[in-house]
Amino acid sequence: MIQFIDAYREYTSLPQPKLKRISLKALVDKVANLMRPYIKKTNIELTTHCESEFITVQADEEMMGQVLINLVKNSVEALANTENGRVEVIARLVDSSPIIEIIDNGPGIIPEAINRIFVPFFTTKKNGSGIGLALSRQMMQMHNGSLSVESKPGVKTVFTMRF
């Protein structure tokens, strides 16, 4: 019960973002460097690519780092039983909008769950709180952005942060 209360408090008490111009390449590189020790304990390959080092957004760097860390961590966890697991983080422009895609070749998300994974406290993990994706989406919305997912079970899952 205490975990539930703590998760609820975290979900409902996000501070207002402290906006500044940030480089998506710098953000992606920073998160990749933070995650490498965690990923090194697995057989998963992490790659990053930024279409241009000049892609920037007005955002709270700490919040966007939290979102990106959560999405990479979720991908790594999803790949636990996948041979030749790969996570790609790609920053690019699509229709003049900056995006970051987190792509993995894990088992995917079943169609019955895909519409519910952003609902607070819904989880498909044994030990999950169901708060990470809900918080991540809320943080993106606080930046007038969005967080979406597409998944082809057994092929790939793509989370897209759109600014």
C-alpha positions as CSV (number, residue, x, y, z in Angstrom):
1,M,0.0,0.0,0.0
2,I,2.8,2.4,0.8
3,Q,4.4,1.8,-2.6
4,F,1.0,2.6,-4.2
5,I,0.8,5.9,-2.2
6,D,4.3,6.9,-3.1
7,A,3.7,6.2,-6.7
8,Y,0.5,8.1,-6.7
9,R,2.2,11.1,-4.9
10,E,4.9,11.1,-7.6
11,Y,2.4,11.0,-10.4
12,T,0.3,13.9,-9.0
13,S,3.1,16.2,-7.9
14,L,5.4,16.8,-10.8
15,P,7.0,20.3,-10.8
16,Q,6.6,22.7,-13.6
17,P,9.3,22.2,-16.3
18,K,12.3,24.6,-16.3
19,L,12.5,25.2,-20.0
20,K,15.7,25.9,-21.8
21,R,17.1,25.2,-25.3
22,I,18.6,21.7,-25.2
23,S,20.3,19.6,-27.9
24,L,18.7,16.3,-28.6
25,K,22.1,14.8,-29.5
26,A,23.5,15.9,-26.2
27,L,20.5,14.5,-24.4
28,V,20.7,11.2,-26.2
29,D,24.4,10.9,-25.6
30,K,24.1,11.8,-21.9
31,V,21.4,9.2,-21.3
32,A,23.3,6.5,-23.3
33,N,26.4,7.1,-21.2
34,L,24.3,6.9,-18.0
35,M,22.7,3.7,-19.2
36,R,25.8,1.9,-20.5
37,P,26.9,0.4,-17.1
38,Y,23.3,-0.9,-16.6
39,I,23.2,-2.4,-20.1
40,K,26.7,-3.8,-19.9
41,K,25.4,-6.4,-17.4
42,T,23.3,-7.8,-20.3
43,N,23.9,-9.0,-23.8
44,I,22.0,-6.1,-25.2
45,E,23.4,-3.7,-27.8
46,L,22.6,0.0,-27.4
47,T,23.1,2.2,-30.4
48,T,22.4,5.9,-30.8
49,H,22.0,8.1,-33.8
50,C,21.2,11.8,-34.2
51,E,20.3,13.0,-37.7
52,S,21.9,16.4,-36.9
53,E,23.7,17.8,-33.9
54,F,21.7,21.0,-34.4
55,I,18.3,19.6,-33.5
56,T,17.2,21.5,-30.4
57,V,14.0,21.8,-28.3
58,Q,12.7,24.0,-25.5
59,A,12.5,21.5,-22.6
60,D,13.4,20.7,-19.1
61,E,16.6,18.7,-19.5
62,E,16.1,16.7,-16.3
63,M,12.6,15.7,-17.1
64,M,13.4,14.7,-20.7
65,G,16.3,12.7,-19.3
66,Q,14.0,10.9,-17.0
67,V,11.6,10.0,-19.8
68,L,14.4,8.8,-22.0
69,I,16.0,6.7,-19.2
70,N,12.7,5.1,-18.4
71,L,12.0,4.2,-22.0
72,V,15.5,2.7,-22.5
73,K,15.3,0.8,-19.2
74,N,11.9,-0.6,-20.2
75,S,13.3,-1.7,-23.6
76,V,16.3,-3.4,-21.8
77,E,13.9,-5.2,-19.4
78,A,11.7,-6.3,-22.3
79,L,14.7,-7.8,-24.0
80,A,15.8,-9.9,-21.0
81,N,15.0,-13.2,-22.8
82,T,15.7,-12.0,-26.4
83,E,18.7,-13.4,-28.3
84,N,20.6,-10.6,-30.0
85,G,18.6,-7.9,-28.2
86,R,19.1,-4.3,-29.6
87,V,17.9,-0.9,-28.4
88,E,18.3,2.0,-30.8
89,V,17.8,5.6,-29.8
90,I,17.3,7.9,-32.8
91,A,16.8,11.7,-32.8
92,R,15.6,13.2,-36.0
93,L,13.1,15.6,-37.6
94,V,9.8,14.3,-39.0
95,D,7.7,16.9,-40.8
96,S,9.8,19.6,-39.2
97,S,9.1,18.2,-35.7
98,P,11.9,16.9,-33.5
99,I,11.4,13.4,-32.3
100,I,13.3,10.7,-30.4
101,E,12.5,7.1,-31.2
102,I,13.4,4.3,-28.8
103,I,13.3,1.0,-30.8
104,D,13.8,-2.5,-29.6
105,N,13.6,-5.9,-31.1
106,G,11.9,-7.6,-28.1
107,P,8.7,-9.6,-27.7
108,G,6.6,-6.5,-28.2
109,I,3.4,-5.4,-26.6
110,I,0.2,-7.5,-27.1
111,P,-2.6,-5.6,-28.8
112,E,-4.9,-6.0,-25.6
113,A,-2.3,-4.1,-23.5
114,I,-1.1,-1.4,-26.0
115,N,-4.0,0.9,-25.3
116,R,-3.6,0.6,-21.6
117,I,0.2,0.9,-21.0
118,F,0.0,4.7,-20.4
119,V,-2.8,4.3,-17.8
120,P,-1.5,5.0,-14.3
121,F,-0.9,1.8,-12.3
122,F,-1.4,-0.6,-15.3
123,T,1.6,-2.9,-15.7
124,T,2.5,-6.0,-17.6
125,K,5.6,-6.5,-15.4
126,K,5.7,-8.8,-12.3
127,N,7.3,-6.2,-10.2
128,G,6.2,-3.0,-12.0
129,S,4.3,-0.1,-10.4
130,G,2.6,0.9,-13.6
131,I,3.7,4.5,-13.1
132,G,6.8,4.9,-15.4
133,L,5.0,5.2,-18.7
134,A,2.2,7.3,-17.2
135,L,4.7,9.7,-15.7
136,S,6.7,9.8,-19.0
137,R,3.6,10.7,-21.0
138,Q,2.6,13.3,-18.5
139,M,6.0,14.9,-18.7
140,M,5.9,15.0,-22.5
141,Q,2.4,16.6,-22.3
142,M,3.8,19.2,-19.9
143,H,6.1,20.2,-22.7
144,N,3.3,20.3,-25.3
145,G,4.6,17.1,-26.7
146,S,3.5,13.5,-26.9
147,L,4.6,10.0,-26.2
148,S,3.2,7.2,-28.4
149,V,4.0,3.6,-29.1
150,E,3.7,1.2,-32.0
151,S,4.5,-2.5,-31.6
152,K,4.6,-5.6,-33.8
153,P,4.9,-8.5,-31.3
154,G,8.0,-10.5,-32.0
155,V,9.4,-7.9,-34.4
156,K,9.9,-4.5,-32.8
157,T,8.5,-1.8,-30.5
158,V,8.9,1.9,-31.1
159,F,8.2,4.5,-28.5
160,T,8.2,8.0,-30.0
161,M,8.8,11.2,-28.0
162,R,7.4,14.0,-30.2
163,F,8.2,17.6,-29.4
